Amino acid sequence: MGKYKGSPIELTPLAQLLGVDKLGKFNVEMRQYVVEITKLNPEALSFYKFVHGGAIAALFDDTAGMCIYFCHGINSAITESHTVKFISAMSIKSPLVITCWVDTDGKKKDDKIIVKGKAETTNGKVIATMQAVWMLKKETL
């Protein structure tokens, strides 16, 4: 296991910087981790005053890590690759819901875990989708 033991009990510094104000919830039946964000911080803005794509990608990455923890009890996996497809721009004032789930029926393959996700407004408009490959950390440089 990684540096942190047990269930995550606080937000990551990155999530706090972007405006996440509470831990998400894990839906055991659906095997999904869901984070509801009422308002992102100004640090999440792009030059054009929409939510920055990098902020959405970072929120996906943070949520995917929590999903892996709750699905597999692993807190030492790291991102190998991460692809985000943006569908629509979003105002920083709009509430946002990030949902992530482990693909391949929740099974690990060759020390790799595939996570998928979607970012949507609270009225269900999807603004981005994500797919990531995570690997089990073997050593730290």
N, CA and C atoms as an extended XYZ file, in Angstrom:
423
Properties=species:S:1:pos:R:3:atomname:S:1:resname:S:1:resid:I:1 pbc="F F F"
N         0.832       -1.178        0.000 N   MET     1
C         0.000        0.000        0.000 CA  MET     1
C         0.877        1.241        0.000 C   MET     1
N         0.304        2.333       -0.374 N   GLY     2
C         1.037        3.584       -0.457 CA  GLY     2
C         1.209        4.227        0.911 C   GLY     2
N         1.556        5.488        0.901 N   LYS     3
C         1.816        6.255        2.109 CA  LYS     3
C         0.581        6.329        3.008 C   LYS     3
N        -0.594        6.450        2.400 N   TYR     4
C        -1.822        6.613        3.164 CA  TYR     4
C        -2.471        5.256        3.396 C   TYR     4
N        -2.869        5.021        4.621 N   LYS     5
C        -3.512        3.762        4.953 CA  LYS     5
C        -4.958        4.037        5.340 C   LYS     5
N        -5.816        3.073        5.039 N   GLY     6
C        -7.216        3.229        5.385 CA  GLY     6
C        -7.977        4.015        4.344 C   GLY     6
N        -9.220        4.247        4.637 N   SER     7
C       -10.108        4.956        3.720 CA  SER     7
C        -9.738        6.435        3.647 C   SER     7
N        -9.820        7.027        2.442 N   PRO     8
C        -9.566        8.466        2.337 CA  PRO     8
C       -10.554        9.238        3.210 C   PRO     8
N       -10.025       10.139        4.018 N   ILE     9
C       -10.891       10.878        4.935 CA  ILE     9
C       -10.860       12.377        4.676 C   ILE     9
N       -10.044       12.793        3.710 N   GLU    10
C       -10.006       14.219        3.394 CA  GLU    10
C        -9.758       14.415        1.908 C   GLU    10
N       -10.085       15.591        1.443 N   LEU    11
C        -9.884       15.928        0.036 CA  LEU    11
C        -8.403       16.087       -0.271 C   LEU    11
N        -8.032       15.814       -1.505 N   THR    12
C        -6.663       16.077       -1.917 CA  THR    12
C        -6.474       17.590       -2.039 C   THR    12
N        -5.240       18.072       -1.901 N   PRO    13
C        -5.001       19.511       -2.079 CA  PRO    13
C        -5.441       20.011       -3.463 C   PRO    13
N        -5.270       19.195       -4.490 N   LEU    14
C        -5.686       19.588       -5.836 CA  LEU    14
C        -7.198       19.797       -5.898 C   LEU    14
N        -7.956       18.859       -5.355 N   ALA    15
C        -9.416       18.983       -5.353 CA  ALA    15
C        -9.843       20.246       -4.613 C   ALA    15
N        -9.197       20.531       -3.487 N   GLN    16
C        -9.523       21.737       -2.725 CA  GLN    16
C        -9.213       22.995       -3.527 C   GLN    16
N        -8.084       23.017       -4.218 N   LEU    17
C        -7.703       24.174       -5.029 CA  LEU    17
C        -8.758       24.481       -6.090 C   LEU    17
N        -9.309       23.422       -6.691 N   LEU    18
C       -10.273       23.604       -7.773 CA  LEU    18
C       -11.687       23.923       -7.284 C   LEU    18
N       -11.963       23.689       -6.007 N   GLY    19
C       -13.272       24.058       -5.473 CA  GLY    19
C       -14.113       22.912       -4.953 C   GLY    19
N       -13.566       21.713       -4.929 N   VAL    20
C       -14.312       20.594       -4.349 CA  VAL    20
C       -14.375       20.844       -2.839 C   VAL    20
N       -15.562       20.766       -2.271 N   ASP    21
C       -15.683       21.084       -0.849 CA  ASP    21
C       -16.112       19.908        0.021 C   ASP    21
N       -16.343       18.742       -0.604 N   LYS    22
C       -16.661       17.565        0.208 CA  LYS    22
C       -16.286       16.306       -0.566 C   LYS    22
N       -15.996       15.255        0.179 N   LEU    23
C       -15.675       13.973       -0.437 CA  LEU    23
C       -16.868       13.470       -1.236 C   LEU    23
N       -16.585       12.699       -2.268 N   GLY    24
C       -17.639       12.097       -3.062 CA  GLY    24
C       -18.248       10.907       -2.341 C   GLY    24
N       -19.104       10.208       -3.068 N   LYS    25
C       -19.765        9.029       -2.509 CA  LYS    25
C       -19.535        7.846       -3.436 C   LYS    25
N       -19.324        6.691       -2.827 N   PHE    26
C       -19.143        5.467       -3.599 CA  PHE    26
C       -20.451        4.708       -3.615 C   PHE    26
N       -20.975        4.434       -4.819 N   ASN    27
C       -22.185        3.636       -4.985 CA  ASN    27
C       -21.742        2.187       -5.137 C   ASN    27
N       -21.956        1.399       -4.103 N   VAL    28
C       -21.475        0.015       -4.069 CA  VAL    28
C       -22.095       -0.813       -5.189 C   VAL    28
N       -23.407       -0.690       -5.389 N   GLU    29
C       -24.084       -1.491       -6.411 CA  GLU    29
C       -23.593       -1.163       -7.820 C   GLU    29
N       -23.404        0.113       -8.117 N   MET    30
C       -22.971        0.537       -9.445 CA  MET    30
C       -21.444        0.550       -9.576 C   MET    30
N       -20.748        0.442       -8.441 N   ARG    31
C       -19.276        0.511       -8.395 CA  ARG    31
C       -18.789        1.810       -9.034 C   ARG    31
N       -19.437        2.916       -8.635 N   GLN    32
C       -19.110        4.237       -9.145 CA  GLN    32
C       -18.770        5.170       -7.991 C   GLN    32
N       -17.809        6.046       -8.241 N   TYR    33
C       -17.495        7.103       -7.289 CA  TYR    33
C       -17.991        8.404       -7.900 C   TYR    33
N       -18.797        9.145       -7.155 N   VAL    34
C       -19.446       10.347       -7.663 CA  VAL    34
C       -19.081       11.543       -6.783 C   VAL    34
N       -18.587       12.601       -7.444 N   VAL    35
C       -18.262       13.844       -6.745 CA  VAL    35
C       -19.187       14.936       -7.274 C   VAL    35
N       -19.886       15.585       -6.360 N   GLU    36
C       -20.757       16.708       -6.727 CA  GLU    36
C       -20.076       18.000       -6.285 C   GLU    36
N       -19.879       18.897       -7.241 N   ILE    37
C       -19.184       20.154       -6.974 CA  ILE    37
C       -20.189       21.282       -7.185 C   ILE    37
N       -20.454       22.026       -6.126 N   THR    38
C       -21.454       23.081       -6.239 CA  THR    38
C       -20.924       24.305       -6.987 C   THR    38
N       -19.647       24.632       -6.784 N   LYS    39
C       -19.074       25.779       -7.486 CA  LYS    39
C       -17.562       25.627       -7.521 C   LYS    39
N       -16.995       25.671       -8.710 N   LEU    40
C       -15.549       25.604       -8.847 CA  LEU    40
C       -14.911       26.940       -8.472 C   LEU    40
N       -13.683       26.898       -8.032 N   ASN    41
C       -12.935       28.112       -7.690 CA  ASN    41
C       -12.469       28.833       -8.943 C   ASN    41
N       -12.146       30.119       -8.837 N   PRO    42
C       -11.645       30.878       -9.993 CA  PRO    42
C       -10.373       30.276      -10.598 C   PRO    42
N        -9.611       29.519       -9.824 N   GLU    43
C        -8.399       28.868      -10.340 CA  GLU    43
C        -8.720       27.864      -11.440 C   GLU    43
N        -9.974       27.456      -11.543 N   ALA    44
C       -10.395       26.491      -12.568 CA  ALA    44
C       -10.801       27.162      -13.878 C   ALA    44
N       -10.707       28.489      -13.942 N   LEU    45
C       -11.120       29.227      -15.140 CA  LEU    45
C       -10.079       29.168      -16.257 C   LEU    45
N       -10.576       29.156      -17.477 N   SER    46
C        -9.704       29.320      -18.640 CA  SER    46
C        -9.609       30.810      -18.957 C   SER    46
N        -8.779       31.155      -19.909 N   PHE    47
C        -8.639       32.539      -20.369 CA  PHE    47
C        -9.984       33.083      -20.848 C   PHE    47
N       -10.833       32.198      -21.399 N   TYR    48
C       -12.120       32.610      -21.966 CA  TYR    48
C       -13.260       32.580      -20.952 C   TYR    48
N       -12.920       32.397      -19.676 N   LYS    49
C       -13.884       32.434      -18.568 CA  LYS    49
C       -14.826       31.236      -18.515 C   LYS    49
N       -14.435       30.144      -19.167 N   PHE    50
C       -15.132       28.869      -19.011 CA  PHE    50
C       -14.275       27.984      -18.107 C   PHE    50
N       -14.820       26.855      -17.669 N   VAL    51
C       -14.020       25.910      -16.900 CA  VAL    51
C       -12.889       25.414      -17.804 C   VAL    51
N       -11.669       25.476      -17.301 N   HIS    52
C       -10.490       25.072      -18.060 CA  HIS    52
C       -10.498       23.549      -18.259 C   HIS    52
N       -10.137       23.121      -19.466 N   GLY    53
C       -10.081       21.687      -19.752 CA  GLY    53
C        -9.129       20.937      -18.835 C   GLY    53
N        -8.038       21.587      -18.458 N   GLY    54
C        -7.096       20.962      -17.533 CA  GLY    54
C        -7.690       20.744      -16.156 C   GLY    54
N        -8.582       21.652      -15.738 N   ALA    55
C        -9.258       21.491      -14.451 CA  ALA    55
C       -10.187       20.283      -14.495 C   ALA    55
N       -10.909       20.129      -15.606 N   ILE    56
C       -11.796       18.963      -15.767 CA  ILE    56
C       -10.953       17.685      -15.761 C   ILE    56
N        -9.840       17.683      -16.497 N   ALA    57
C        -8.970       16.503      -16.536 CA  ALA    57
C        -8.440       16.173      -15.145 C   ALA    57
N        -8.041       17.197      -14.392 N   ALA    58
C        -7.532       16.968      -13.032 CA  ALA    58
C        -8.618       16.403      -12.121 C   ALA    58
N        -9.841       16.917      -12.263 N   LEU    59
C       -10.950       16.394      -11.450 CA  LEU    59
C       -11.252       14.939      -11.809 C   LEU    59
N       -11.184       14.609      -13.091 N   PHE    60
C       -11.356       13.209      -13.500 CA  PHE    60
C       -10.280       12.335      -12.854 C   PHE    60
N        -9.035       12.781      -12.917 N   ASP    61
C        -7.922       11.988      -12.394 CA  ASP    61
C        -8.076       11.765      -10.889 C   ASP    61
N        -8.436       12.801      -10.172 N   ASP    62
C        -8.636       12.707       -8.731 CA  ASP    62
C        -9.780       11.746       -8.401 C   ASP    62
N       -10.883       11.876       -9.127 N   THR    63
C       -12.053       11.020       -8.893 CA  THR    63
C       -11.765        9.574       -9.266 C   THR    63
N       -11.017        9.361      -10.345 N   ALA    64
C       -10.656        7.997      -10.759 CA  ALA    64
C        -9.836        7.302       -9.679 C   ALA    64
N        -8.903        8.032       -9.076 N   GLY    65
C        -8.098        7.444       -7.997 CA  GLY    65
C        -8.948        7.015       -6.817 C   GLY    65
N        -9.931        7.825       -6.462 N   MET    66
C       -10.836        7.462       -5.366 CA  MET    66
C       -11.675        6.245       -5.740 C   MET    66
N       -12.109        6.188       -6.989 N   CYS    67
C       -12.893        5.045       -7.459 CA  CYS    67
C       -12.081        3.749       -7.341 C   CYS    67
N       -10.826        3.803       -7.758 N   ILE    68
C        -9.955        2.625       -7.659 CA  ILE    68
C        -9.806        2.198       -6.206 C   ILE    68
N        -9.645        3.167       -5.328 N   TYR    69
C        -9.532        2.818       -3.910 CA  TYR    69
C       -10.773        2.063       -3.436 C   TYR    69
N       -11.941        2.610       -3.732 N   PHE    70
C       -13.162        1.990       -3.223 CA  PHE    70
C       -13.512        0.685       -3.932 C   PHE    70
N       -13.117        0.523       -5.198 N   CYS    71
C       -13.382       -0.730       -5.910 CA  CYS    71
C       -12.403       -1.839       -5.526 C   CYS    71
N       -11.136       -1.478       -5.332 N   HIS    72
C       -10.087       -2.480       -5.135 CA  HIS    72
C        -9.326       -2.360       -3.822 C   HIS    72
N        -9.539       -1.294       -3.062 N   GLY    73
C        -8.784       -1.113       -1.828 CA  GLY    73
C        -7.331       -0.737       -2.087 C   GLY    73
N        -7.049       -0.221       -3.275 N   ILE    74
C        -5.678        0.123       -3.669 CA  ILE    74
C        -5.503        1.629       -3.583 C   ILE    74
N        -4.488        2.059       -2.834 N   ASN    75
C        -4.203        3.496       -2.778 CA  ASN    75
C        -2.792        3.800       -3.262 C   ASN    75
N        -2.247        2.907       -4.086 N   SER    76
C        -0.899        3.137       -4.601 CA  SER    76
C        -0.839        3.017       -6.123 C   SER    76
N        -1.977        3.105       -6.793 N   ALA    77
C        -1.987        3.080       -8.259 CA  ALA    77
C        -1.686        4.488       -8.775 C   ALA    77
N        -1.102        4.564       -9.960 N   ILE    78
C        -0.796        5.851      -10.570 CA  ILE    78
C        -1.288        5.860      -12.015 C   ILE    78
N        -1.535        7.051      -12.521 N   THR    79
C        -2.058        7.201      -13.874 CA  THR    79
C        -0.976        6.872      -14.895 C   THR    79
N        -1.310        5.973      -15.834 N   GLU    80
C        -0.410        5.669      -16.946 CA  GLU    80
C        -0.783        6.510      -18.168 C   GLU    80
N        -2.063        6.553      -18.480 N   SER    81
C        -2.544        7.389      -19.582 CA  SER    81
C        -3.950        7.869      -19.250 C   SER    81
N        -4.307        8.969      -19.894 N   HIS    82
C        -5.564        9.636      -19.520 CA  HIS    82
C        -6.057       10.398      -20.754 C   HIS    82
N        -7.240       10.049      -21.245 N   THR    83
C        -7.805       10.711      -22.415 CA  THR    83
C        -9.144       11.331      -22.041 C   THR    83
N        -9.275       12.618      -22.340 N   VAL    84
C       -10.531       13.323      -22.064 CA  VAL    84
C       -11.088       13.830      -23.385 C   VAL    84
N       -12.358       13.576      -23.621 N   LYS    85
C       -13.056       14.108      -24.796 CA  LYS    85
C       -14.023       15.177      -24.314 C   LYS    85
N       -13.812       16.396      -24.794 N   PHE    86
C       -14.652       17.513      -24.383 CA  PHE    86
C       -15.812       17.664      -25.358 C   PHE    86
N       -17.002       17.823      -24.813 N   ILE    87
C       -18.216       17.892      -25.611 CA  ILE    87
C       -18.799       19.306      -25.611 C   ILE    87
N       -18.678       19.994      -24.485 N   SER    88
C       -19.292       21.309      -24.357 CA  SER    88
C       -18.506       22.149      -23.358 C   SER    88
N       -18.509       23.472      -23.560 N   ALA    89
C       -17.931       24.389      -22.580 CA  ALA    89
C       -18.897       24.514      -21.400 C   ALA    89
N       -18.367       24.957      -20.263 N   MET    90
C       -19.200       25.062      -19.074 CA  MET    90
C       -18.820       26.293      -18.268 C   MET    90
N       -19.801       26.970      -17.733 N   SER    91
C       -19.586       28.123      -16.870 CA  SER    91
C       -19.029       27.660      -15.531 C   SER    91
N       -18.177       28.461      -14.955 N   ILE    92
C       -17.613       28.124      -13.640 CA  ILE    92
C       -18.684       28.151      -12.548 C   ILE    92
N       -19.786       28.838      -12.790 N   LYS    93
C       -20.850       28.946      -11.790 CA  LYS    93
C       -21.788       27.742      -11.792 C   LYS    93
N       -21.702       26.899      -12.814 N   SER    94
C       -22.594       25.739      -12.909 CA  SER    94
C       -22.129       24.623      -11.988 C   SER    94
N       -23.060       24.013      -11.253 N   PRO    95
C       -22.690       22.829      -10.488 CA  PRO    95
C       -22.238       21.709      -11.433 C   PRO    95
N       -21.344       20.874      -10.965 N   LEU    96
C       -20.729       19.837      -11.791 CA  LEU    96
C       -20.757       18.511      -11.052 C   LEU    96
N       -21.015       17.434      -11.794 N   VAL    97
C       -20.982       16.089      -11.221 CA  VAL    97
C       -19.969       15.275      -12.016 C   VAL    97
N       -18.975       14.721      -11.310 N   ILE    98
C       -17.968       13.852      -11.924 CA  ILE    98
C       -18.257       12.436      -11.440 C   ILE    98
N       -18.436       11.513      -12.380 N   THR    99
C       -18.695       10.108      -12.057 CA  THR    99
C       -17.628        9.252      -12.716 C   THR    99
N       -17.010        8.366      -11.941 N   CYS   100
C       -16.011        7.436      -12.486 CA  CYS   100
C       -16.361        6.011      -12.071 C   CYS   100
N       -16.003        5.067      -12.938 N   TRP   101
C       -16.230        3.652      -12.658 CA  TRP   101
C       -15.082        2.845      -13.261 C   TRP   101
N       -14.815        1.689      -12.649 N   VAL   102
C       -13.784        0.800      -13.151 CA  VAL   102
C       -14.393       -0.048      -14.252 C   VAL   102
N       -13.710       -0.090      -15.396 N   ASP   103
C       -14.174       -0.852      -16.556 CA  ASP   103
C       -13.784       -2.325      -16.404 C   ASP   103
N       -14.108       -3.123      -17.381 N   THR   104
C       -13.821       -4.577      -17.437 CA  THR   104
C       -14.366       -5.300      -16.207 C   THR   104
N       -15.586       -4.977      -15.859 N   ASP   105
C       -16.265       -5.624      -14.740 CA  ASP   105
C       -15.488       -5.543      -13.435 C   ASP   105
N       -14.691       -4.492      -13.292 N   GLY   106
C       -13.972       -4.278      -12.042 CA  GLY   106
C       -12.763       -5.157      -11.847 C   GLY   106
N       -12.330       -5.844      -12.894 N   LYS   107
C       -11.189       -6.747      -12.767 CA  LYS   107
C        -9.898       -6.057      -13.188 C   LYS   107
N        -8.817       -6.387      -12.491 N   LYS   108
C        -7.505       -5.878      -12.864 CA  LYS   108
C        -6.934       -6.780      -13.949 C   LYS   108
N        -6.241       -6.183      -14.925 N   LYS   109
C        -5.591       -6.958      -15.976 CA  LYS   109
C        -4.132       -6.553      -16.037 C   LYS   109
N        -3.235       -7.518      -15.830 N   ASP   110
C        -1.797       -7.264      -15.957 CA  ASP   110
C        -1.361       -6.048      -15.154 C   ASP   110
N        -1.795       -5.951      -13.930 N   ASP   111
C        -1.450       -4.827      -13.060 CA  ASP   111
C        -1.908       -3.479      -13.610 C   ASP   111
N        -2.932       -3.495      -14.449 N   LYS   112
C        -3.489       -2.267      -15.006 CA  LYS   112
C        -4.983       -2.227      -14.674 C   LYS   112
N        -5.467       -1.022      -14.455 N   ILE   113
C        -6.877       -0.825      -14.155 CA  ILE   113
C        -7.402        0.237      -15.122 C   ILE   113
N        -8.492       -0.059      -15.791 N   ILE   114
C        -9.100        0.894      -16.718 CA  ILE   114
C       -10.267        1.567      -16.008 C   ILE   114
N       -10.254        2.893      -16.045 N   VAL   115
C       -11.310        3.673      -15.413 CA  VAL   115
C       -11.946        4.560      -16.476 C   VAL   115
N       -13.261        4.656      -16.444 N   LYS   116
C       -13.991        5.543      -17.345 CA  LYS   116
C       -14.761        6.549      -16.514 C   LYS   116
N       -15.145        7.650      -17.140 N   GLY   117
C       -15.883        8.649      -16.388 CA  GLY   117
C       -16.626        9.612      -17.274 C   GLY   117
N       -17.485       10.398      -16.629 N   LYS   118
C       -18.190       11.472      -17.333 CA  LYS   118
C       -18.326       12.651      -16.386 C   LYS   118
N       -18.295       13.838      -16.989 N   ALA   119
C       -18.540       15.078      -16.255 CA  ALA   119
C       -19.826       15.649      -16.832 C   ALA   119
N       -20.744       16.012      -15.960 N   GLU   120
C       -22.026       16.525      -16.435 CA  GLU   120
C       -22.556       17.590      -15.495 C   GLU   120
N       -23.460       18.387      -16.030 N   THR   121
C       -24.146       19.362      -15.199 CA  THR   121
C       -25.179       18.619      -14.350 C   THR   121
N       -25.724       19.296      -13.363 N   THR   122
C       -26.707       18.634      -12.503 CA  THR   122
C       -28.007       18.315      -13.229 C   THR   122
N       -28.224       18.934      -14.404 N   ASN   123
C       -29.419       18.571      -15.183 CA  ASN   123
C       -29.104       17.514      -16.239 C   ASN   123
N       -27.931       16.895      -16.162 N   GLY   124
C       -27.612       15.747      -17.008 CA  GLY   124
C       -26.918       16.038      -18.324 C   GLY   124
N       -26.532       17.282      -18.591 N   LYS   125
C       -25.826       17.592      -19.835 CA  LYS   125
C       -24.356       17.173      -19.694 C   LYS   125
N       -23.946       16.202      -20.503 N   VAL   126
C       -22.570       15.706      -20.442 CA  VAL   126
C       -21.657       16.736      -21.100 C   VAL   126
N       -20.609       17.143      -20.373 N   ILE   127
C       -19.664       18.105      -20.932 CA  ILE   127
C       -18.331       17.461      -21.319 C   ILE   127
N       -18.037       16.275      -20.755 N   ALA   128
C       -16.791       15.586      -21.109 CA  ALA   128
C       -16.880       14.125      -20.685 C   ALA   128
N       -16.117       13.290      -21.375 N   THR   129
C       -15.970       11.886      -20.988 CA  THR   129
C       -14.476       11.600      -20.845 C   THR   129
N       -14.148       10.539      -20.140 N   MET   130
C       -12.762       10.222      -19.845 CA  MET   130
C       -12.536        8.715      -19.861 C   MET   130
N       -11.353        8.331      -20.301 N   GLN   131
C       -10.886        6.956      -20.129 CA  GLN   131
C        -9.427        7.026      -19.702 C   GLN   131
N        -9.082        6.264      -18.692 N   ALA   132
C        -7.719        6.277      -18.179 CA  ALA   132
C        -7.246        4.860      -17.893 C   ALA   132
N        -5.954        4.674      -18.020 N   VAL   133
C        -5.313        3.423      -17.621 CA  VAL   133
C        -4.447        3.756      -16.418 C   VAL   133
N        -4.651        3.031      -15.362 N   TRP   134
C        -3.853        3.194      -14.141 CA  TRP   134
C        -3.010        1.943      -13.960 C   TRP   134
N        -1.824        2.107      -13.411 N   MET   135
C        -0.952        0.960      -13.137 CA  MET   135
C        -0.646        0.905      -11.656 C   MET   135
N        -0.419       -0.295      -11.206 N   LEU   136
C        -0.049       -0.466       -9.809 CA  LEU   136
C         1.393       -0.003       -9.645 C   LEU   136
N         1.618        0.859       -8.692 N   LYS   137
C         2.935        1.447       -8.475 CA  LYS   137
C         3.893        0.380       -7.961 C   LYS   137
N         5.026        0.244       -8.624 N   LYS   138
C         6.016       -0.742       -8.222 CA  LYS   138
C         7.135       -0.112       -7.401 C   LYS   138
N         7.516        1.101       -7.769 N   GLU   139
C         8.560        1.797       -7.025 CA  GLU   139
C         8.441        3.292       -7.295 C   GLU   139
N         9.065        4.055       -6.438 N   THR   140
C         9.074        5.492       -6.593 CA  THR   140
C        10.491        5.925       -6.944 C   THR   140
N        10.616        6.816       -7.907 N   LEU   141
C        11.947        7.311       -8.276 CA  LEU   141
C        12.450        8.304       -7.291 C   LEU   141
